[in-house]
């Protein structure tokens, strides 16, 4: 019986007995007393060491490829909506009311520079007293794509008047909604274009 007690004490000491609960992660038995010593050590290491979790690069790359087309589509839709909103044409009076020889001044780029509206355009339609010009270049005073002139027929008979023809280019200046004549508006000759450039772009 004493031998069994000694044996029991030995077993109790190895497994942490003597009135204590069973250790879920027991210390390895003395060398030579168990064949699973290495396996127990490896198990303890796996349970006590937490490896960092790294997010796979594939997920991040997938997110980039998903966001890219969505952003591109939004840009295209915005551009299309902007292009679809055409600006209202600017309307000017080309009646030449009150134009007389005495009122005409010699052309001077310094005087032209004080005029609030100036542009170069191509006549796309001449319909009775209505002339439509597609703006080729704004010098000052607007951003519309088209300018409509209310120009009664016979205007070319006035001093410095302009005869509008489809597909011809014109340089137009205006003050208070009225086209200026006397050489400050007319067909887009090289000389007149140089005067407009000197007035607004020098």
Rosetta silent file (secondary structure, phi, psi, omega in degrees, C-alpha in Angstrom):
SEQUENCE: XXXXXXXXXXXXXXXXXXXXXXXXXXXXXXXXXXXXXXXXXXXXXXXXXXXXXXXXXXXXXXXXXXXXXXXXXXXXXXXXXXXXXXXXXXXXXXXXXXXXXXXXXXXXXXXXXXXXXXXXXXXXXXXXXXXXXXXXXXXXXXXXXXXXXXXXXXXXXXXXXXXXXXXXXXXXXXXXXXXXXXXXXXXXXXXXXXXXXXXXXX
SCORE:     score description
SCORE:     0.000 S_00000001
   1 L     0.000  -37.592  179.428    0.000    0.000    0.000 S_00000001
   2 H   -63.828  -38.608  178.630    2.896    2.383    0.772 S_00000001
   3 H   -63.328  -37.824  179.066    4.278    1.762   -2.651 S_00000001
   4 H   -67.460  -36.302  178.167    0.973    2.698   -4.235 S_00000001
   5 H   -63.545  -41.500  179.317    0.858    5.881   -2.165 S_00000001
   6 H   -63.539  -41.378  177.798    4.310    6.811   -3.324 S_00000001
   7 H   -62.252  -40.119  179.717    3.272    6.090   -6.857 S_00000001
   8 H   -64.875  -38.394  178.839    0.160    8.193   -6.403 S_00000001
   9 H   -65.307  -36.794 -179.706    2.177   11.087   -4.987 S_00000001
  10 H   -66.567  -43.602  179.203    4.498   10.896   -7.953 S_00000001
  11 H   -66.143  -40.853 -179.802    1.651   10.993  -10.439 S_00000001
  12 H   -63.718  -38.370  178.401   -0.083   13.765   -8.496 S_00000001
  13 H   -66.715  -35.091 -177.979    3.061   15.864   -8.481 S_00000001
  14 H   -69.820  -43.533 -177.553    3.553   15.502  -12.256 S_00000001
  15 L   -91.455    7.302  177.541   -0.020   16.499  -13.196 S_00000001
  16 L    76.869   33.508 -179.025   -0.298   19.210  -10.540 S_00000001
  17 L   -75.496 -142.532 -179.454   -2.579   17.196   -8.206 S_00000001
  18 L    73.880   38.487  176.522   -2.726   17.441   -4.445 S_00000001
  19 L    95.377   -5.963  179.304   -6.158   19.074   -4.309 S_00000001
  20 L   -95.564  159.803  177.173   -5.706   21.350   -7.413 S_00000001
  21 L   -70.934  165.078 -177.961   -7.714   21.209  -10.672 S_00000001
  22 L   -74.988  128.607  179.887   -6.282   19.602  -13.774 S_00000001
  23 L   -73.237  121.688 -179.528   -4.039   22.011  -15.741 S_00000001
  24 L   -67.882  -24.761  176.338   -5.379   22.264  -19.369 S_00000001
  25 L  -120.364   77.869 -174.036   -1.846   23.058  -20.566 S_00000001
  26 L   -66.634  151.739  172.383    0.316   20.748  -18.414 S_00000001
  27 L   -68.052  143.674 -179.566    4.024   21.169  -18.040 S_00000001
  28 L   -60.917  146.232  179.378    5.861   18.574  -20.089 S_00000001
  29 L   -66.923  161.166  178.344    6.882   15.474  -18.177 S_00000001
  30 L   -55.086  156.072 -177.176   10.488   15.003  -17.219 S_00000001
  31 L   -57.129  132.104  178.613   12.784   13.966  -20.006 S_00000001
  32 L    92.456  -12.349 -176.319   12.309   10.347  -20.952 S_00000001
  33 L   -95.938   -4.537  178.293    8.868    9.995  -19.305 S_00000001
  34 L  -153.539  140.517 -179.000    6.727   10.892  -22.393 S_00000001
  35 L   -84.074  -12.190 -176.123    7.040   10.509  -26.140 S_00000001
  36 L   -99.682   24.445 -178.161    4.828   13.589  -26.836 S_00000001
  37 H   -59.758  -48.535 -178.775    7.079   16.232  -25.275 S_00000001
  38 H   -63.839  -39.955  179.861    7.814   17.968  -28.584 S_00000001
  39 H   -64.893  -40.419  178.614    4.143   17.827  -29.635 S_00000001
  40 H   -65.045  -38.903  178.792    3.021   19.438  -26.342 S_00000001
  41 H   -64.894  -41.217  179.404    5.566   22.228  -26.714 S_00000001
  42 H   -66.100  -39.335  178.396    4.422   22.925  -30.249 S_00000001
  43 H   -62.408  -44.018  179.067    0.778   22.988  -29.116 S_00000001
  44 H   -60.937  -40.503 -178.269    1.578   25.470  -26.338 S_00000001
  45 H   -66.436  -40.904  179.501    3.376   27.735  -28.790 S_00000001
  46 H   -66.421  -34.911 -178.514    0.492   27.729  -31.268 S_00000001
  47 H   -77.631  -25.308 -175.409   -2.039   28.571  -28.552 S_00000001
  48 H  -100.107  -14.924 -178.586   -0.031   31.408  -27.002 S_00000001
  49 L  -108.321  123.529  179.186    1.305   33.121  -30.179 S_00000001
  50 L  -103.817  118.960 -179.329   -1.161   35.094  -32.320 S_00000001
  51 L   -80.435  140.144  179.434   -0.037   35.669  -35.872 S_00000001
  52 L   -65.663  144.614  179.548   -0.942   39.092  -37.406 S_00000001
  53 L   -94.585  120.883 -178.397   -3.751   39.075  -39.946 S_00000001
  54 L  -107.773  126.884  179.840   -2.697   40.696  -43.221 S_00000001
  55 L   -70.318  129.250 -178.458   -5.386   41.830  -45.659 S_00000001
  56 L   -61.100  140.621  177.937   -4.736   40.254  -49.043 S_00000001
  57 H   -63.613  -25.847 -177.983   -3.556   42.694  -51.727 S_00000001
  58 H   -61.323  -36.637 -179.754   -6.050   41.131  -54.103 S_00000001
  59 H   -65.777  -44.191 -179.922   -8.939   42.699  -52.161 S_00000001
  60 H   -64.219  -42.705  179.213   -7.411   46.192  -52.321 S_00000001
  61 H   -62.756  -37.908  179.273   -6.680   45.880  -56.028 S_00000001
  62 H   -64.315  -38.773  179.161  -10.254   44.734  -56.652 S_00000001
  63 H   -64.570  -39.866  179.194  -11.593   47.789  -54.850 S_00000001
  64 H   -62.789  -42.268 -178.432   -9.458   50.093  -57.008 S_00000001
  65 H   -68.907  -26.366  178.990  -10.720   48.493  -60.189 S_00000001
  66 H   -78.025  -43.891 -178.126  -14.320   48.864  -59.004 S_00000001
  67 H   -67.517  -37.249 -176.945  -13.996   52.525  -57.954 S_00000001
  68 H   -55.042  -56.885 -179.942  -12.138   53.514  -61.136 S_00000001
  69 H   -61.596  -33.639  179.621  -14.928   52.816  -63.664 S_00000001
  70 H   -65.091  -44.913  178.829  -17.557   54.362  -61.388 S_00000001
  71 H   -64.550  -39.582  178.986  -15.597   57.616  -61.132 S_00000001
  72 H   -63.387  -41.964  178.878  -14.966   57.617  -64.876 S_00000001
  73 H   -62.489  -39.894  178.976  -18.670   57.124  -65.596 S_00000001
  74 H   -63.597  -39.822  178.983  -19.548   60.036  -63.317 S_00000001
  75 H   -64.890  -41.471 -179.479  -17.097   62.299  -65.155 S_00000001
  76 H   -64.450  -43.848 -179.831  -18.521   61.317  -68.543 S_00000001
  77 H   -63.661  -38.724  178.726  -22.109   61.948  -67.423 S_00000001
  78 H   -64.709  -43.247  179.749  -21.137   65.344  -66.006 S_00000001
  79 H   -64.068  -41.016 -179.840  -19.392   66.322  -69.226 S_00000001
  80 H   -64.802  -41.405 -179.561  -22.357   65.211  -71.326 S_00000001
  81 H   -66.492  -34.807  179.326  -24.814   67.160  -69.200 S_00000001
  82 H   -68.899  -41.554  179.937  -22.612   70.266  -69.440 S_00000001
  83 H   -67.220  -30.464 -176.957  -22.333   69.973  -73.214 S_00000001
  84 H   -73.387  -16.374 -178.825  -26.069   69.480  -73.544 S_00000001
  85 L   -92.801   88.983 -179.948  -26.814   72.862  -71.925 S_00000001
  86 L   -74.314  139.875  179.953  -26.330   75.279  -74.835 S_00000001
  87 L   -73.926  150.940  179.383  -26.011   78.942  -73.863 S_00000001
  88 L   -69.821  139.555  178.483  -28.701   81.362  -74.961 S_00000001
  89 L   -66.392  146.349  175.497  -27.758   83.454  -78.023 S_00000001
  90 E   -84.646  133.473  179.833  -26.907   87.078  -77.454 S_00000001
  91 E  -109.210  131.670  178.460  -29.226   89.465  -79.321 S_00000001
  92 E  -127.769  152.839  175.466  -28.030   92.839  -80.595 S_00000001
  93 E   -91.735  128.153  178.125  -29.715   95.554  -82.578 S_00000001
  94 L  -116.108   29.863 -175.843  -28.076   96.261  -85.929 S_00000001
  95 L   -72.969  -22.225 -179.914  -30.596   98.866  -87.012 S_00000001
  96 L    66.974   29.087 -178.830  -28.115  101.702  -87.176 S_00000001
  97 L   -61.621  128.195  174.696  -30.646  104.130  -85.730 S_00000001
  98 L    82.149    6.462 -179.164  -29.308  107.630  -85.674 S_00000001
  99 L   -75.760  125.440  177.444  -26.123  106.871  -87.595 S_00000001
 100 L  -134.617  164.666  179.309  -24.954  109.921  -89.518 S_00000001
 101 H   -60.435  -37.787 -176.853  -21.760  110.978  -91.224 S_00000001
 102 H   -66.420  -26.995 -177.557  -21.107  113.544  -88.514 S_00000001
 103 H   -82.015  -14.737 -176.630  -21.225  110.865  -85.808 S_00000001
 104 L   -75.658  133.853  176.165  -18.589  108.682  -87.414 S_00000001
 105 L  -108.652  153.035  175.766  -15.139  108.790  -85.889 S_00000001
 106 L   -63.424  139.880 -177.787  -11.945  107.656  -87.514 S_00000001
 107 L   -61.119  132.283  179.421  -11.160  104.078  -86.520 S_00000001
 108 L  -146.250  122.784  178.532   -8.845  103.960  -83.524 S_00000001
 109 H   -55.965  -29.354  178.911   -7.977  100.813  -81.490 S_00000001
 110 H   -66.464  -37.122  176.477   -7.958  102.964  -78.350 S_00000001
 111 H   -72.226  -42.096  179.099  -11.622  103.880  -78.931 S_00000001
 112 H   -59.359  -35.644 -177.796  -12.499  100.291  -79.851 S_00000001
 113 L   -63.168  -22.048 -179.991  -10.957   99.070  -76.570 S_00000001
 114 L   -86.601   -5.717 -179.561  -13.629  100.980  -74.613 S_00000001
 115 L   -80.085  132.732 -170.497  -16.483   99.168  -76.341 S_00000001
 116 L   -74.634  -19.988 -177.788  -18.056   96.537  -74.033 S_00000001
 117 E  -128.578  129.296  177.256  -18.857   93.888  -76.685 S_00000001
 118 E  -156.230  133.297 -179.508  -16.543   92.646  -79.414 S_00000001
 119 E  -157.591  165.421  171.472  -16.309   89.320  -81.214 S_00000001
 120 E  -114.910  134.365 -177.681  -15.517   87.595  -84.503 S_00000001
 121 E  -149.140  164.902  179.049  -18.178   85.356  -86.005 S_00000001
 122 E  -111.699  129.887  179.328  -19.364   83.573  -89.116 S_00000001
 123 E   -70.128  120.968  179.653  -22.814   84.261  -90.564 S_00000001
 124 E  -105.015  -17.694  179.211  -24.788   81.003  -90.564 S_00000001
 125 E  -156.966  135.510  173.381  -28.191   82.418  -91.517 S_00000001
 126 E  -128.077  104.295 -173.699  -29.524   85.623  -93.068 S_00000001
 127 E  -125.264   93.699 -179.754  -33.303   85.595  -92.899 S_00000001
 128 L    64.792 -116.885 -178.925  -34.905   88.934  -93.702 S_00000001
 129 L   -97.397   17.975 -177.918  -34.064   91.280  -90.858 S_00000001
 130 E  -123.862  124.210  179.829  -32.466   88.556  -88.732 S_00000001
 131 E  -119.930  127.619  178.448  -28.796   87.580  -88.995 S_00000001
 132 E  -108.618  127.494  179.713  -27.345   84.681  -86.997 S_00000001
 133 E  -117.076  129.920  171.102  -23.611   84.592  -86.344 S_00000001
 134 E   -87.235  122.608 -173.957  -21.709   81.643  -84.904 S_00000001
 135 E   -72.581  124.310  175.277  -19.053   83.116  -82.620 S_00000001
 136 E   -91.864  -32.482 -178.489  -15.531   82.145  -83.608 S_00000001
 137 E  -160.396  129.093  173.733  -13.784   84.243  -80.975 S_00000001
 138 E   -92.720  126.793  172.159  -14.868   86.528  -78.147 S_00000001
 139 E   -87.976  -41.165  178.454  -12.649   89.526  -77.562 S_00000001
 140 E  -167.494  154.983  167.726  -14.758   90.866  -74.717 S_00000001
 141 L    87.872   10.546  178.847  -18.272   91.058  -73.304 S_00000001
 142 L  -177.203  171.944  177.395  -19.758   87.592  -73.765 S_00000001
 143 L  -144.988    9.368 -179.034  -19.519   83.810  -73.895 S_00000001
 144 L   -68.640  151.848  177.510  -22.530   82.834  -76.021 S_00000001
 145 L   -78.616  -25.525 -178.963  -22.043   80.431  -78.910 S_00000001
 146 E  -133.450  151.484  173.832  -24.304   82.480  -81.181 S_00000001
 147 E  -128.275  131.671  179.257  -25.197   86.144  -81.648 S_00000001
 148 E  -107.976  126.712  178.130  -28.406   87.245  -83.341 S_00000001
 149 E  -108.168  130.915  172.232  -28.491   90.636  -85.055 S_00000001
 150 E   -92.168   97.432 -170.745  -31.746   92.385  -85.894 S_00000001
 151 L  -123.775  100.738  179.352  -30.559   94.061  -89.099 S_00000001
 152 L   -59.620  144.039  177.740  -33.131   95.608  -91.436 S_00000001
 153 L   -62.530  146.608 -176.762  -32.435   95.195  -95.114 S_00000001
 154 L    94.164   -2.992 -179.236  -30.826   98.227  -96.715 S_00000001
 155 H   -61.445  -31.994 -177.468  -28.541   98.731  -93.736 S_00000001
 156 H   -63.504  -16.215  179.116  -25.499   98.466  -95.988 S_00000001
 157 H   -75.911  -14.789  179.922  -26.517  101.780  -97.564 S_00000001
 158 L   -72.965  162.632  177.217  -25.704  103.553  -94.286 S_00000001
 159 L   -63.042  117.134  179.509  -22.312  105.132  -93.647 S_00000001
 160 L    74.732   14.492 -179.286  -20.074  102.240  -92.696 S_00000001
 161 L   -67.789  167.403 -175.175  -22.963   99.765  -92.904 S_00000001
 162 L  -124.518  129.982  173.097  -22.408   96.019  -93.292 S_00000001
 163 L   -96.559  112.673 -175.590  -23.923   93.660  -95.876 S_00000001
 164 L   -88.131  135.861  178.161  -24.153   90.238  -94.211 S_00000001
 165 L  -133.790  144.214 -179.076  -23.743   87.081  -96.255 S_00000001
 166 L   -61.966  141.543  177.978  -23.856   83.429  -95.190 S_00000001
 167 L    73.897    6.716  175.939  -20.469   81.761  -94.575 S_00000001
 168 L   -99.082  147.385 -179.873  -18.670   85.114  -94.380 S_00000001
 169 E   -94.500  145.968 -178.141  -16.740   86.170  -91.263 S_00000001
 170 E  -137.743  149.806  171.691  -17.350   89.471  -89.501 S_00000001
 171 E  -108.874  121.129 -172.287  -15.818   91.484  -86.710 S_00000001
 172 E  -123.035  134.579  169.653  -18.550   93.083  -84.599 S_00000001
 173 E  -123.463  154.776 -177.323  -18.414   95.590  -81.763 S_00000001
 174 E  -150.557  152.202  177.159  -21.426   96.907  -79.856 S_00000001
 175 E  -135.938  130.984  179.391  -22.368   99.427  -77.192 S_00000001
 176 L    54.636   36.713  176.459  -25.573   99.383  -75.144 S_00000001
 177 L    80.388    6.141 -178.908  -26.899   96.485  -77.223 S_00000001
 178 E  -117.810  135.434  179.510  -26.379   98.298  -80.562 S_00000001
 179 E   -68.180  135.923  177.530  -23.847   97.338  -83.224 S_00000001
 180 L   -88.340  136.170  178.041  -21.211  100.010  -83.854 S_00000001
 181 L  -111.222 -145.828  178.740  -20.573  101.029  -87.450 S_00000001
 182 L    57.160   37.429  177.091  -18.275  103.611  -89.029 S_00000001
 183 L    92.705   -6.267  179.690  -15.475  101.080  -89.382 S_00000001
 184 L   -91.560   -2.732  171.029  -15.807   99.562  -85.874 S_00000001
 185 L  -145.388  148.114  178.776  -17.726   96.578  -87.297 S_00000001
 186 E   166.087 -174.934  176.948  -17.447   94.948  -90.682 S_00000001
 187 E   -57.072  146.324 -173.593  -16.117   92.048  -92.760 S_00000001
 188 L   -79.019   75.100  174.667  -13.173   90.299  -91.108 S_00000001
 189 L   -79.895  163.330  179.166  -10.368   91.768  -93.194 S_00000001
 190 H   -61.922  -37.133 -179.076   -6.767   91.401  -92.084 S_00000001
 191 H   -66.350  -46.832 -179.231   -6.609   95.125  -91.344 S_00000001
 192 H   -67.538  -37.475  178.127   -9.731   95.178  -89.164 S_00000001
 193 H   -62.862  -38.853  177.723   -8.668   91.990  -87.350 S_00000001
 194 H   -63.232  -37.382  177.161   -5.314   93.595  -86.533 S_00000001
 195 H   -65.531  -41.865  178.026   -7.196   96.579  -85.074 S_00000001
 196 H   -64.409  -41.920  179.235   -9.347   94.303  -82.857 S_00000001
 197 H   -65.783  -38.229  177.827   -6.278   92.408  -81.679 S_00000001
 198 H   -65.449  -35.414 -177.694   -4.475   95.673  -80.906 S_00000001
 199 H   -74.722  -38.037 -170.169   -7.470   96.898  -78.917 S_00000001
 200 H  -115.712  -16.355 -173.965   -8.179   93.789  -76.849 S_00000001
 201 L  -123.683    6.499  179.847   -5.179   91.466  -76.894 S_00000001
 202 L   -92.919    0.000    0.000   -2.133   93.718  -76.791 S_00000001
